[in-house]
Amino acid sequence: MAGHLLKVSSLATAVLASSGFYLYNRPLNLNDLSVIRFGRAAATVHLRSAQRLRDLCCANRGTFIKVGQHLGALDYLLPEEYTSTLKVLHSRAPQSSMEEIQQVIREDLGKELSELFVSFEEKPQGAASLAQVHKAVLHDGTTVAIKVQHPKVQRQSSRDIVMMEVMLKAIHWLFPNFGFMWLVEEAKKNMPLELDFLNEGHNAEKVANMLAHFPFLKVPVIHWDLSTKRVLTMEFVEGGQINDRDYMKKHSINVNEISENLGKMYSEMIFVHGFVHCDPHPGNVLVRKCPESKKTQIALLDHGLYQVLQPDLRLDYGRLWQALIKGDMSGVERYSLRLGAGDLYPLFACVVTSRSWTAVNAGISSVPVTRSEDVEIRTNAAQYLPQISELLNRVPRQMLLLLKTNDLLRGIETTLQTRASSSSFINMSRCCIRAMARHKRSKAQSRRRRLQITLAESLNLWRLTMYELFLWVSGSTLGHWTTALLAFLH
């Protein structure tokens, strides 16, 4: 929905403009970013502005790279010139020199590279906003990935946050309707967590245990004896980025299977456990064929940024999605109000689903995404900016990272051409049913009541399975033959 785009473009305006740095002997101005918002400029202007934005991100690094990564993943909202230009920031951002990397390892692990590794590839496998990753081999022959923090990133991040705060105050003074100070609050809270690689390692182990029942999920194993706050050593996992359709075609990886499994994984995190990986840009989500089983896997990387959802918010968010899927407008209003949207609940529903109000009214599971709907969302974005600002200041802070996660997942689905697929809604509904039943059981005071809840849960899950089977049969060759035969007999 337009709200996502405006949230991101407003962040880009505030954060990128906040640097005060000059690009091509002039400051980046808001007209460059209006191209991002509204998509009205010619392709050449899109490309030129995208290149300037990329160069500014690379020049200032840190927080600016993170903004560029987010924008580069929004295939469903931004013109192709932007996403194709900014995708380089997912894994090929500016690098630290080998001397700097050696110095960080020497300071944190207390040894030289030759003492720790048989081999250490100087060219990084990927470089992002906070760190870069090198492939190495331990003395026991184990191949590992070494994530090393850029040496200046801690100091630079603090500076970026201060500059962001100053600029946002100035913007709010000039335009009182636009209050984005929550950006500073979130940055102050989240950046220290992302810069602590020991925290990232613990998050990785927690999510691996939590989702161990998904055989398709691969989370790299952490080598704790070679890990510190600035160096994280983990199992090396090869694969292609989840938005690389050519890689999937080359390795016979089913795009629909990948999209469905990604949805299962995130529905489980959000609705059942409330422990959510909030940075699923394509550089952090790889796909591959497992070397042992030859089955398709999703490798989830970069576990620095997680959101732990409050139980009430998690349950209300699940109920909201159930209402959105069914087209239950009274439910949409009720649970949007509980989540703080107030009278802006129609806009909130559109922001959460990235769909138009027409599609929301009809029930998003029954209305396919069309090109005209995407055009409508982009071209009408401008008029919602004051309301978007108000909405983002109203909702609980935990919703902000959920909205960012939604942005990134919708971008992946757009690239894979699997947006609004029936399987994603079925998996989401399945997780919502389980979450609600678990909550009711925790409140039940008798064994009989718990049994009733479990039976109701099983019945609802069975109905979903039957509906899923019906959709599969309807779309199969057998289903087409049956339909044709019935039409002929009729």
PADREN-176432 format. One record per residue (C-alpha): residue in three letters; x, y, z. Coordinates in steps of 0.25 Angstrom, whole numbers, padded with zeros to 4 digits. Example, Ala and Ser with C-alpha at 12.3 -4.5 7.8 and 13.67 -1.06 7.14 Angstrom:
+-----+-------+-------+-------+
!   r !    xx !    yy !    zz !
+-----+-------+-------+-------+
! ALA !  0049 ! -0018 !  0031 !
! SER !  0055 ! -0004 !  0029 !
+-----+-------+-------+-------+
END
This chain:
+-----+-------+-------+-------+
!   r !    xx !    yy !    zz !
+-----+-------+-------+-------+
! MET !  0000 !  0000 !  0000 !
! ALA !  0004 !  0014 ! -0002 !
! GLY !  0006 !  0015 !  0013 !
! HIS !  0018 !  0006 !  0012 !
! LEU !  0024 !  0014 !  0001 !
! LEU !  0022 !  0027 !  0008 !
! LYS !  0028 !  0022 !  0021 !
! VAL !  0040 !  0017 !  0014 !
! SER !  0042 !  0030 !  0005 !
! SER !  0040 !  0039 !  0017 !
! LEU !  0050 !  0031 !  0025 !
! ALA !  0059 !  0033 !  0013 !
! THR !  0056 !  0047 !  0012 !
! ALA !  0059 !  0050 !  0027 !
! VAL !  0071 !  0040 !  0028 !
! LEU !  0078 !  0043 !  0015 !
! ALA !  0076 !  0058 !  0015 !
! SER !  0081 !  0058 !  0029 !
! SER !  0095 !  0055 !  0025 !
! GLY !  0097 !  0069 !  0020 !
! PHE !  0107 !  0063 !  0011 !
! TYR !  0108 !  0068 ! -0004 !
! LEU !  0107 !  0059 ! -0016 !
! TYR !  0112 !  0064 ! -0029 !
! ASN !  0115 !  0078 ! -0023 !
! ARG !  0101 !  0079 ! -0019 !
! PRO !  0092 !  0074 ! -0007 !
! LEU !  0082 !  0063 ! -0010 !
! ASN !  0069 !  0070 ! -0011 !
! LEU !  0055 !  0065 ! -0008 !
! ASN !  0052 !  0065 ! -0023 !
! ASP !  0061 !  0053 ! -0025 !
! LEU !  0053 !  0046 ! -0015 !
! SER !  0040 !  0050 ! -0020 !
! VAL !  0043 !  0041 ! -0032 !
! ILE !  0043 !  0029 ! -0022 !
! ARG !  0030 !  0033 ! -0017 !
! PHE !  0021 !  0036 ! -0029 !
! GLY !  0028 !  0029 ! -0041 !
! ARG !  0024 !  0040 ! -0050 !
! ALA !  0038 !  0043 ! -0056 !
! ALA !  0044 !  0037 ! -0069 !
! ALA !  0052 !  0025 ! -0068 !
! THR !  0065 !  0033 ! -0070 !
! VAL !  0062 !  0042 ! -0058 !
! HIS !  0058 !  0030 ! -0049 !
! LEU !  0072 !  0023 ! -0053 !
! ARG !  0080 !  0036 ! -0050 !
! SER !  0073 !  0039 ! -0037 !
! ALA !  0075 !  0024 ! -0033 !
! GLN !  0090 !  0025 ! -0036 !
! ARG !  0091 !  0038 ! -0028 !
! LEU !  0084 !  0031 ! -0016 !
! ARG !  0092 !  0019 ! -0017 !
! ASP !  0105 !  0027 ! -0017 !
! LEU !  0101 !  0035 ! -0005 !
! CYS !  0098 !  0022 !  0003 !
! CYS !  0111 !  0017 ! -0001 !
! ALA !  0118 !  0030 !  0002 !
! ASN !  0112 !  0031 !  0016 !
! ARG !  0111 !  0016 !  0019 !
! GLY !  0105 !  0011 !  0032 !
! THR !  0090 !  0015 !  0034 !
! PHE !  0090 !  0020 !  0020 !
! ILE !  0093 !  0006 !  0014 !
! LYS !  0082 !  0000 !  0023 !
! VAL !  0072 !  0010 !  0017 !
! GLY !  0077 !  0007 !  0003 !
! GLN !  0076 ! -0008 !  0005 !
! HIS !  0061 ! -0006 !  0009 !
! LEU !  0058 !  0002 ! -0003 !
! GLY !  0065 ! -0008 ! -0012 !
! ALA !  0055 ! -0019 ! -0007 !
! LEU !  0042 ! -0011 ! -0010 !
! ASP !  0040 ! -0017 ! -0024 !
! TYR !  0025 ! -0016 ! -0022 !
! LEU !  0025 ! -0001 ! -0020 !
! LEU !  0037 !  0005 ! -0026 !
! PRO !  0041 !  0007 ! -0041 !
! GLU !  0050 ! -0004 ! -0046 !
! GLU !  0062 !  0007 ! -0048 !
! TYR !  0062 !  0008 ! -0033 !
! THR !  0061 ! -0006 ! -0028 !
! SER !  0071 ! -0011 ! -0039 !
! THR !  0081 !  0000 ! -0035 !
! LEU !  0080 ! -0001 ! -0020 !
! LYS !  0080 ! -0017 ! -0020 !
! VAL !  0095 ! -0016 ! -0020 !
! LEU !  0094 ! -0011 ! -0005 !
! HIS !  0089 ! -0025 ! -0001 !
! SER !  0102 ! -0031 ! -0002 !
! ARG !  0112 ! -0022 ! -0009 !
! ALA !  0112 ! -0010 ! -0001 !
! PRO !  0126 ! -0002 !  0001 !
! GLN !  0136 ! -0011 !  0008 !
! SER !  0146 ! -0010 !  0019 !
! SER !  0161 ! -0012 !  0015 !
! MET !  0168 ! -0025 !  0018 !
! GLU !  0177 ! -0018 !  0028 !
! GLU !  0165 ! -0013 !  0035 !
! ILE !  0158 ! -0027 !  0036 !
! GLN !  0171 ! -0033 !  0041 !
! GLN !  0172 ! -0022 !  0052 !
! VAL !  0158 ! -0025 !  0057 !
! ILE !  0161 ! -0040 !  0057 !
! ARG !  0174 ! -0038 !  0064 !
! GLU !  0168 ! -0029 !  0075 !
! ASP !  0156 ! -0037 !  0078 !
! LEU !  0161 ! -0052 !  0076 !
! GLY !  0176 ! -0048 !  0080 !
! LYS !  0182 ! -0056 !  0069 !
! GLU !  0187 ! -0054 !  0055 !
! LEU !  0179 ! -0060 !  0043 !
! SER !  0189 ! -0071 !  0041 !
! GLU !  0188 ! -0076 !  0055 !
! LEU !  0173 ! -0077 !  0054 !
! PHE !  0171 ! -0082 !  0040 !
! VAL !  0177 ! -0090 !  0029 !
! SER !  0172 ! -0081 !  0019 !
! PHE !  0164 ! -0068 !  0019 !
! GLU !  0159 ! -0062 !  0006 !
! GLU !  0162 ! -0047 !  0005 !
! LYS !  0150 ! -0044 ! -0005 !
! PRO !  0138 ! -0044 !  0004 !
! GLN !  0126 ! -0052 !  0001 !
! GLY !  0117 ! -0040 !  0003 !
! ALA !  0118 ! -0027 !  0010 !
! ALA !  0106 ! -0019 !  0016 !
! SER !  0104 ! -0007 !  0025 !
! LEU !  0110 ! -0012 !  0038 !
! ALA !  0120 ! -0023 !  0034 !
! GLN !  0125 ! -0032 !  0023 !
! VAL !  0126 ! -0047 !  0022 !
! HIS !  0139 ! -0055 !  0018 !
! LYS !  0140 ! -0070 !  0015 !
! ALA !  0151 ! -0077 !  0023 !
! VAL !  0155 ! -0091 !  0027 !
! LEU !  0159 ! -0095 !  0041 !
! HIS !  0171 ! -0104 !  0044 !
! ASP !  0161 ! -0116 !  0046 !
! GLY !  0157 ! -0114 !  0031 !
! THR !  0143 ! -0108 !  0035 !
! THR !  0139 ! -0097 !  0025 !
! VAL !  0133 ! -0085 !  0032 !
! ALA !  0128 ! -0071 !  0029 !
! ILE !  0134 ! -0060 !  0037 !
! LYS !  0125 ! -0048 !  0039 !
! VAL !  0134 ! -0036 !  0043 !
! GLN !  0129 ! -0022 !  0047 !
! HIS !  0134 ! -0010 !  0040 !
! PRO !  0143 ! -0004 !  0049 !
! LYS !  0137 !  0010 !  0049 !
! VAL !  0123 !  0006 !  0049 !
! GLN !  0120 !  0008 !  0064 !
! ARG !  0125 !  0022 !  0064 !
! GLN !  0118 !  0026 !  0051 !
! SER !  0105 !  0020 !  0055 !
! SER !  0104 !  0029 !  0067 !
! ARG !  0107 !  0041 !  0059 !
! ASP !  0097 !  0037 !  0049 !
! ILE !  0086 !  0036 !  0059 !
! VAL !  0090 !  0049 !  0065 !
! MET !  0089 !  0056 !  0051 !
! MET !  0076 !  0048 !  0048 !
! GLU !  0070 !  0054 !  0061 !
! VAL !  0074 !  0068 !  0058 !
! MET !  0069 !  0068 !  0044 !
! LEU !  0055 !  0061 !  0048 !
! LYS !  0053 !  0072 !  0059 !
! ALA !  0056 !  0083 !  0048 !
! ILE !  0046 !  0076 !  0038 !
! HIS !  0036 !  0075 !  0049 !
! TRP !  0038 !  0090 !  0052 !
! LEU !  0036 !  0093 !  0037 !
! PHE !  0024 !  0083 !  0035 !
! PRO !  0017 !  0081 !  0048 !
! ASN !  0008 !  0070 !  0042 !
! PHE !  0020 !  0061 !  0040 !
! GLY !  0025 !  0055 !  0053 !
! PHE !  0036 !  0044 !  0051 !
! MET !  0043 !  0045 !  0064 !
! TRP !  0040 !  0030 !  0066 !
! LEU !  0050 !  0028 !  0055 !
! VAL !  0061 !  0033 !  0065 !
! GLU !  0055 !  0025 !  0077 !
! GLU !  0055 !  0012 !  0069 !
! ALA !  0069 !  0014 !  0064 !
! LYS !  0074 !  0017 !  0078 !
! LYS !  0068 !  0004 !  0083 !
! ASN !  0071 ! -0005 !  0071 !
! MET !  0085 ! -0001 !  0067 !
! PRO !  0093 ! -0005 !  0079 !
! LEU !  0086 ! -0019 !  0078 !
! GLU !  0090 ! -0020 !  0063 !
! LEU !  0104 ! -0017 !  0067 !
! ASP !  0106 ! -0028 !  0077 !
! PHE !  0109 ! -0040 !  0069 !
! LEU !  0108 ! -0049 !  0082 !
! ASN !  0093 ! -0045 !  0083 !
! GLU !  0092 ! -0048 !  0068 !
! GLY !  0098 ! -0062 !  0071 !
! HIS !  0088 ! -0065 !  0082 !
! ASN !  0076 ! -0060 !  0073 !
! ALA !  0081 ! -0070 !  0062 !
! GLU !  0081 ! -0082 !  0072 !
! LYS !  0067 ! -0078 !  0078 !
! VAL !  0060 ! -0077 !  0064 !
! ALA !  0067 ! -0090 !  0060 !
! ASN !  0062 ! -0097 !  0072 !
! MET !  0048 ! -0091 !  0071 !
! LEU !  0046 ! -0095 !  0056 !
! ALA !  0054 ! -0108 !  0057 !
! HIS !  0041 ! -0115 !  0051 !
! PHE !  0043 ! -0108 !  0038 !
! PRO !  0053 ! -0117 !  0030 !
! PHE !  0054 ! -0107 !  0019 !
! LEU !  0060 ! -0096 !  0029 !
! LYS !  0075 ! -0095 !  0030 !
! VAL !  0081 ! -0086 !  0041 !
! PRO !  0096 ! -0086 !  0041 !
! VAL !  0102 ! -0092 !  0054 !
! ILE !  0110 ! -0083 !  0062 !
! HIS !  0125 ! -0085 !  0066 !
! TRP !  0125 ! -0078 !  0080 !
! ASP !  0140 ! -0080 !  0082 !
! LEU !  0143 ! -0071 !  0070 !
! SER !  0132 ! -0061 !  0073 !
! THR !  0132 ! -0047 !  0080 !
! LYS !  0123 ! -0035 !  0080 !
! ARG !  0130 ! -0031 !  0066 !
! VAL !  0133 ! -0044 !  0060 !
! LEU !  0123 ! -0055 !  0058 !
! THR !  0128 ! -0069 !  0053 !
! MET !  0118 ! -0078 !  0047 !
! GLU !  0115 ! -0090 !  0038 !
! PHE !  0118 ! -0086 !  0023 !
! VAL !  0105 ! -0088 !  0015 !
! GLU !  0105 ! -0086 !  0000 !
! GLY !  0093 ! -0082 ! -0008 !
! GLY !  0086 ! -0071 ! -0017 !
! GLN !  0078 ! -0059 ! -0012 !
! ILE !  0064 ! -0062 ! -0011 !
! ASN !  0060 ! -0052 ! -0022 !
! ASP !  0070 ! -0058 ! -0032 !
! ARG !  0060 ! -0065 ! -0041 !
! ASP !  0071 ! -0069 ! -0051 !
! TYR !  0079 ! -0076 ! -0039 !
! MET !  0066 ! -0084 ! -0036 !
! LYS !  0064 ! -0088 ! -0050 !
! LYS !  0078 ! -0093 ! -0052 !
! HIS !  0077 ! -0101 ! -0039 !
! SER !  0063 ! -0106 ! -0042 !
! ILE !  0057 ! -0099 ! -0029 !
! ASN !  0042 ! -0098 ! -0029 !
! VAL !  0039 ! -0083 ! -0028 !
! ASN !  0025 ! -0086 ! -0022 !
! GLU !  0031 ! -0095 ! -0012 !
! ILE !  0040 ! -0085 ! -0007 !
! SER !  0030 ! -0074 ! -0006 !
! GLU !  0020 ! -0084 !  0002 !
! ASN !  0031 ! -0088 !  0011 !
! LEU !  0036 ! -0074 !  0014 !
! GLY !  0021 ! -0071 !  0017 !
! LYS !  0020 ! -0083 !  0027 !
! MET !  0033 ! -0078 !  0034 !
! TYR !  0029 ! -0064 !  0036 !
! SER !  0015 ! -0067 !  0040 !
! GLU !  0020 ! -0077 !  0051 !
! MET !  0030 ! -0066 !  0056 !
! ILE !  0019 ! -0055 !  0056 !
! PHE !  0006 ! -0061 !  0060 !
! VAL !  0010 ! -0074 !  0068 !
! HIS !  0023 ! -0070 !  0075 !
! GLY !  0024 ! -0054 !  0074 !
! PHE !  0039 ! -0055 !  0072 !
! VAL !  0041 ! -0049 !  0058 !
! HIS !  0054 ! -0047 !  0049 !
! CYS !  0051 ! -0033 !  0044 !
! ASP !  0062 ! -0031 !  0033 !
! PRO !  0058 ! -0041 !  0022 !
! HIS !  0064 ! -0033 !  0011 !
! PRO !  0069 ! -0043 ! -0001 !
! GLY !  0083 ! -0042 !  0004 !
! ASN !  0079 ! -0049 !  0017 !
! VAL !  0071 ! -0060 !  0011 !
! LEU !  0077 ! -0070 !  0002 !
! VAL !  0072 ! -0082 ! -0005 !
! ARG !  0079 ! -0095 ! -0009 !
! LYS !  0078 ! -0110 ! -0011 !
! CYS !  0083 ! -0117 !  0002 !
! PRO !  0096 ! -0124 ! -0001 !
! GLU !  0092 ! -0137 !  0007 !
! SER !  0077 ! -0138 !  0004 !
! LYS !  0076 ! -0130 ! -0009 !
! LYS !  0064 ! -0124 ! -0004 !
! THR !  0061 ! -0109 ! -0005 !
! GLN !  0065 ! -0101 !  0007 !
! ILE !  0064 ! -0086 !  0011 !
! ALA !  0076 ! -0081 !  0019 !
! LEU !  0072 ! -0070 !  0028 !
! LEU !  0084 ! -0061 !  0031 !
! ASP !  0087 ! -0048 !  0039 !
! HIS !  0080 ! -0050 !  0052 !
! GLY !  0083 ! -0036 !  0059 !
! LEU !  0070 ! -0030 !  0058 !
! TYR !  0058 ! -0037 !  0064 !
! GLN !  0045 ! -0032 !  0070 !
! VAL !  0039 ! -0039 !  0082 !
! LEU !  0024 ! -0037 !  0081 !
! GLN !  0015 ! -0034 !  0093 !
! PRO !  0005 ! -0045 !  0094 !
! ASP ! -0007 ! -0036 !  0093 !
! LEU ! -0002 ! -0029 !  0081 !
! ARG !  0002 ! -0043 !  0075 !
! LEU ! -0012 ! -0048 !  0077 !
! ASP ! -0019 ! -0035 !  0072 !
! TYR ! -0010 ! -0035 !  0060 !
! GLY ! -0014 ! -0049 !  0057 !
! ARG ! -0029 ! -0046 !  0058 !
! LEU ! -0027 ! -0034 !  0049 !
! TRP ! -0021 ! -0043 !  0038 !
! GLN ! -0032 ! -0053 !  0039 !
! ALA ! -0042 ! -0042 !  0037 !
! LEU ! -0035 ! -0037 !  0026 !
! ILE ! -0034 ! -0050 !  0019 !
! LYS ! -0049 ! -0052 !  0021 !
! GLY ! -0053 ! -0038 !  0017 !
! ASP ! -0059 ! -0037 !  0031 !
! MET ! -0060 ! -0022 !  0032 !
! SER ! -0065 ! -0021 !  0046 !
! GLY ! -0053 ! -0029 !  0050 !
! VAL ! -0044 ! -0021 !  0042 !
! GLU ! -0049 ! -0008 !  0049 !
! ARG ! -0049 ! -0015 !  0063 !
! TYR ! -0035 ! -0020 !  0063 !
! SER ! -0029 ! -0008 !  0056 !
! LEU ! -0035 !  0000 !  0067 !
! ARG ! -0028 ! -0009 !  0077 !
! LEU ! -0015 ! -0007 !  0070 !
! GLY ! -0016 !  0008 !  0072 !
! ALA ! -0020 !  0012 !  0058 !
! GLY ! -0033 !  0020 !  0062 !
! ASP ! -0041 !  0026 !  0051 !
! LEU ! -0030 !  0023 !  0042 !
! TYR ! -0033 !  0008 !  0042 !
! PRO ! -0036 !  0008 !  0027 !
! LEU ! -0022 !  0013 !  0024 !
! PHE ! -0016 !  0004 !  0034 !
! ALA ! -0022 ! -0008 !  0027 !
! CYS ! -0017 ! -0004 !  0014 !
! VAL ! -0003 ! -0002 !  0020 !
! VAL ! -0003 ! -0015 !  0026 !
! THR ! -0007 ! -0023 !  0014 !
! SER ! -0001 ! -0014 !  0003 !
! ARG ! -0014 ! -0014 ! -0004 !
! SER ! -0024 ! -0004 ! -0008 !
! TRP ! -0037 ! -0001 !  0000 !
! THR ! -0045 ! -0008 ! -0011 !
! ALA ! -0038 ! -0021 ! -0009 !
! VAL ! -0038 ! -0020 !  0006 !
! ASN ! -0053 ! -0018 !  0006 !
! ALA ! -0055 ! -0030 ! -0004 !
! GLY ! -0046 ! -0039 !  0005 !
! ILE ! -0031 ! -0040 !  0000 !
! SER ! -0031 ! -0055 ! -0001 !
! SER ! -0042 ! -0054 ! -0012 !
! VAL ! -0036 ! -0042 ! -0020 !
! PRO ! -0023 ! -0044 ! -0028 !
! VAL ! -0013 ! -0033 ! -0029 !
! THR ! -0014 ! -0026 ! -0042 !
! ARG ! -0005 ! -0016 ! -0049 !
! SER ! -0016 ! -0005 ! -0049 !
! GLU ! -0017 ! -0007 ! -0033 !
! ASP ! -0001 ! -0005 ! -0032 !
! VAL ! -0002 !  0007 ! -0041 !
! GLU ! -0014 !  0013 ! -0032 !
! ILE ! -0005 !  0011 ! -0020 !
! ARG !  0007 !  0018 ! -0026 !
! THR !  0000 !  0029 ! -0032 !
! ASN ! -0009 !  0032 ! -0020 !
! ALA !  0002 !  0032 ! -0010 !
! ALA !  0004 !  0047 ! -0008 !
! GLN ! -0009 !  0050 ! -0003 !
! TYR ! -0008 !  0041 !  0009 !
! LEU !  0005 !  0046 !  0014 !
! PRO !  0000 !  0054 !  0026 !
! GLN ! -0009 !  0043 !  0030 !
! ILE !  0002 !  0033 !  0029 !
! SER !  0011 !  0041 !  0038 !
! GLU ! -0001 !  0042 !  0048 !
! LEU ! -0003 !  0027 !  0047 !
! LEU !  0011 !  0023 !  0050 !
! ASN !  0011 !  0032 !  0062 !
! ARG ! -0001 !  0025 !  0067 !
! VAL !  0002 !  0010 !  0066 !
! PRO !  0010 !  0003 !  0076 !
! ARG !  0025 !  0003 !  0074 !
! GLN !  0026 ! -0012 !  0072 !
! MET !  0017 ! -0010 !  0059 !
! LEU !  0028 ! -0002 !  0052 !
! LEU !  0037 ! -0013 !  0050 !
! LEU !  0026 ! -0022 !  0047 !
! LEU !  0022 ! -0012 !  0036 !
! LYS !  0036 ! -0012 !  0031 !
! THR !  0037 ! -0027 !  0031 !
! ASN !  0024 ! -0027 !  0023 !
! ASP !  0030 ! -0018 !  0013 !
! LEU !  0042 ! -0027 !  0010 !
! LEU !  0034 ! -0040 !  0009 !
! ARG !  0024 ! -0033 ! -0001 !
! GLY !  0036 ! -0029 ! -0009 !
! ILE !  0041 ! -0043 ! -0009 !
! GLU !  0028 ! -0048 ! -0013 !
! THR !  0027 ! -0038 ! -0024 !
! THR !  0040 ! -0042 ! -0030 !
! LEU !  0036 ! -0057 ! -0029 !
! GLN !  0022 ! -0053 ! -0035 !
! THR !  0015 ! -0060 ! -0024 !
! ARG !  0008 ! -0049 ! -0017 !
! ALA ! -0006 ! -0052 ! -0011 !
! SER ! -0005 ! -0067 ! -0014 !
! SER ! -0016 ! -0075 ! -0007 !
! SER ! -0005 ! -0084 !  0000 !
! SER !  0001 ! -0072 !  0007 !
! PHE ! -0013 ! -0068 !  0013 !
! ILE ! -0016 ! -0083 !  0017 !
! ASN ! -0003 ! -0084 !  0024 !
! MET ! -0005 ! -0071 !  0031 !
! SER ! -0019 ! -0075 !  0035 !
! ARG ! -0014 ! -0088 !  0040 !
! CYS ! -0004 ! -0081 !  0049 !
! CYS ! -0014 ! -0071 !  0054 !
! ILE ! -0024 ! -0083 !  0058 !
! ARG ! -0012 ! -0090 !  0066 !
! ALA ! -0008 ! -0077 !  0073 !
! MET ! -0023 ! -0074 !  0077 !
! ALA ! -0025 ! -0088 !  0082 !
! ARG ! -0012 ! -0088 !  0090 !
! HIS ! -0016 ! -0075 !  0096 !
! LYS ! -0030 ! -0080 !  0100 !
! ARG ! -0024 ! -0093 !  0106 !
! SER ! -0015 ! -0084 !  0115 !
! LYS ! -0027 ! -0077 !  0120 !
! ALA ! -0036 ! -0090 !  0122 !
! GLN ! -0039 ! -0094 !  0136 !
! SER ! -0044 ! -0108 !  0133 !
! ARG ! -0039 ! -0121 !  0126 !
! ARG ! -0052 ! -0121 !  0119 !
! ARG ! -0051 ! -0107 !  0114 !
! ARG ! -0037 ! -0110 !  0109 !
! LEU ! -0042 ! -0122 !  0101 !
! GLN ! -0053 ! -0114 !  0095 !
! ILE ! -0043 ! -0103 !  0090 !
! THR ! -0034 ! -0114 !  0084 !
! LEU ! -0045 ! -0121 !  0077 !
! ALA ! -0050 ! -0108 !  0071 !
! GLU ! -0035 ! -0105 !  0067 !
! SER ! -0034 ! -0118 !  0060 !
! LEU ! -0047 ! -0116 !  0053 !
! ASN ! -0043 ! -0102 !  0048 !
! LEU ! -0030 ! -0108 !  0043 !
! TRP ! -0036 ! -0119 !  0036 !
! ARG ! -0046 ! -0110 !  0029 !
! LEU ! -0034 ! -0102 !  0024 !
! THR ! -0027 ! -0115 !  0019 !
! MET ! -0040 ! -0119 !  0012 !
! TYR ! -0040 ! -0105 !  0005 !
! GLU ! -0026 ! -0106 !  0002 !
! LEU ! -0028 ! -0120 ! -0005 !
! PHE ! -0040 ! -0114 ! -0012 !
! LEU ! -0032 ! -0103 ! -0018 !
! TRP ! -0021 ! -0113 ! -0022 !
! VAL ! -0031 ! -0122 ! -0029 !
! SER ! -0038 ! -0110 ! -0036 !
! GLY ! -0024 ! -0106 ! -0041 !
! SER ! -0020 ! -0120 ! -0046 !
! THR ! -0022 ! -0127 ! -0059 !
! LEU ! -0032 ! -0136 ! -0052 !
! GLY ! -0040 ! -0124 ! -0047 !
! HIS ! -0040 ! -0118 ! -0061 !
! TRP ! -0045 ! -0131 ! -0067 !
! THR ! -0055 ! -0133 ! -0057 !
! THR ! -0060 ! -0119 ! -0059 !
! ALA ! -0061 ! -0121 ! -0074 !
! LEU ! -0068 ! -0134 ! -0072 !
! LEU ! -0079 ! -0128 ! -0063 !
! ALA ! -0081 ! -0117 ! -0073 !
! PHE ! -0082 ! -0127 ! -0084 !
! LEU ! -0092 ! -0135 ! -0077 !
! HIS ! -0100 ! -0123 ! -0072 !
+-----+-------+-------+-------+
END
